[in-house]
Amino acid sequence: MQRFDLDDNQGWDDGLICGGQMTILAHPLIPGDSAAAEFYQRLHALAEEGKGFTQAVVLETRESLTGW
């Protein structure tokens, strides 16, 4: 995971001057992992077609967050 601060010092050239923070989860594609490859190919196709999509990634279960 990578975290970025969006301020006028680091984001001005790219138009990212709204402030705040952005966290990006980078997930490597491993050769032979056809399910992951198919998933990312579908996301790419949706973006190329101009269609929106939402991706939810669970990093921790509710139980691990609350101690239940």
N, C-alpha and C positions, 0 to 999 in steps of 0.2 A: 504494500500500500504506500502511496506517495501523497503527501499533503502539501498544498500550495496556499500561500496567502495572496489574495487578489487585491493588491493595492496599487497606487500610482507609481511606485518604484519598480515593480516587477511586471505589471500587466499593461502599461500604457501603450506600448507598440502594437499589442494584439487587440486593443480595445477592451481589455478586461479591467476597467477602472471602477467597477461597481462596489468593490470592497468585499469583505467576507473571506471565506476559506473554501477550498475545494479539496476533496479527498478522492483519489482514483485508485481503484483496485485493478491491478494488472494480473491477468491470468494467462500463464504460458500454455501454448498448445503443444502437447506431447505427441510425437509420431506414434501412430497406431490408435490414438484416442478418437475414434470416429464419431462418437456421440458429441464430444466437445467441438470437433471440427464442424459437424452438421449444425450445431446450435449457433456458432459464430457466423457461419455462412448464411444462415437464415437472418440473423440480425443485420448483416451487411446488405443482404438483398432488400430488406425492408427500408433501410436507410437510403439505398440507391434509388428505390422507387418513390421516395419522398413520403413514405408512410411512417407514422409515429409508432413507437413501441415503448414499453416500460419493462425494465429488468430489475427484479428484486434479488438481492444476494443476502442470505442469512449467514452472518459471520459467527454468531453465538446463538444458542438456543435460549428461549425464555427462562428455562430452568437454570442455566448457567449464569444468567443475569440477575435472577432473583434469589438464587440459592435454594429453590424448591426441589 
